[in-house]
Amino acid sequence: MGIKDKIIGKKSPPIMDVLNKTLQLEYSLIIHYPRLASTIEDEKTRELVLRLGSDSIKHADVVASAILKLGGDPVWSFDPFPAGSDIVKIFQAQLEKEKLALQLHQQSMGLVRDNLLREKFGELAKTEEWHIQIVEDILSRLG
């Protein structure tokens, strides 16, 4: 949606709403994983956290590119670091975000007509399923 559309209030297509929500969610994940990793002493757990961050960057790039390809404008935003220092609660919240990311990628698959984009969203959804397992593993290591 261009600036003119924003001013006159033209509603964006559902796929743009889903993709921008997904982009904002991916960035809410990206921004916190390096900081979270720095608080973890166990090397394997720290590597898992950094891998999640790296994958989320790739996911955000795919989603932003899809938005541009479909003629939209990516909406970027970041969430503040979670309040409190209970890392288990933080990762429980991250688990919910990973589950939501999975749902959004699956929803995008159903809304987009382009076969290549549908395939990319399918790949992202599979990766999110893996991310859910990783966060569950991290939680078991922390708990």
N, C-alpha and C positions, 0 to 999 in steps of 0.2 A: 504494500500500500504506500503510495507516494504522499508527499506533504499535502498536496491538494486534496487527496482522499481523506487524510486525517482532519483537515480543516472542515470539509463539508460533511464529514461523518459517514463516509461510505463504509459499510460493514465488510470486513475481510472474510474470505471464504473459510469454512471450518478447518480445512487443512492448515491454513496459515495460523489460526488460533492454536491448533494442536502443536504445530512445529515450533512456534515461538514459546509456548509453555514448556515444551521439551528442551529447547535451547536454554531457557532460564534455569530449568532444573539441572541440566548437565553442568552449567556454570556454578550452580550452588554446590555441586559435588566437587568440581575441579578445584575450586579456590581453597577448600579446606583439607584436602587429602595430604598435601605436603606438610602442613602444620601439624596435623594429626600424627603423621609418620614420625615427625621429630620428637614426639612425646613417648614413643614406643621403644623399649629397650631390646625386645626380642627381634633379631635380625630378620627372620623369616616373616614374621607378622608385619614388620616395617616394609619389607619388599612387597608384600601383598597390597598394602595400603598405597604405596607409590604406583603400583601397577594399575590399581583402580583409577588413580588420578590421571595417569597417562592415557588409559583407555577413554576416560571421560572427555579428555581434550579432543581425541579423534572423533568421538561421537558428536561433540559440539561442532566440529568442523564439517562433518557430513550433513548435519541438520542445517547449519547456516548456509551451506552450499545449496541444499535443496530449496530453502526459502528463496534464495536469489534466483535459482533456476526457474522457480514457479512464479517469479515476478514480484516477490514480496520483499520486505525490509526486515532483516533480523533485529530482534529486540534483545538487547544485552542488559543483564542486571545481575547483581551479586547479593547473596544473603550474608549478614554478619556472622561471625564465628559463633557457634552455639554457646549459650550462656552456661556457666558452670564448668566444672572440671571433671565431671564423671564421664570418663571416656567410654564406658559401657553404654551409658544412656545416649551419648553422641553417636555411637555406632548403631544403636537400635534405631535412632532417627535416620541414619544413613541407609539402613536396611529398608526402611519404608520408602525412602527416596529412590532406591534402586528398583523396588517393586513398582513404583509409580512410573519410572522411566520405561520399564518393560511394557506396562500398559499403554503408555503413550506411543512407543514405537510400534506396537501391534495395531493401535488405532490408526496411526499414520499409514500403515500398510493397507488398511481397508479404505482409506480416503483418497489415496493417490492413484492416478491412472497410469502413470509412467511406469513401465515394467522394470526399468533399471532402478528407479527410486524405490519401488516396492521391494525389490531384491535387497537393496542396501538397508532398508528399514528392517527387513527380515533378519539380516546379519546382525544389526544392532540389537534386535530383540534377543537373539541367541546369546550375544555377549552379555546382555543384561541378566539373563538367566544364570550365566556363569558368575557374574558379579554378585548376585544374590547368594550363591553358594560361598563365594569368597568372604563376604561380609559375615555370613553365618559362621564360617570357620574362624574369622577374626574374633567374633564374639565368644566362641568357645575357647579360644586361646586366652582371651582377656578375663573370662569368667572363671 
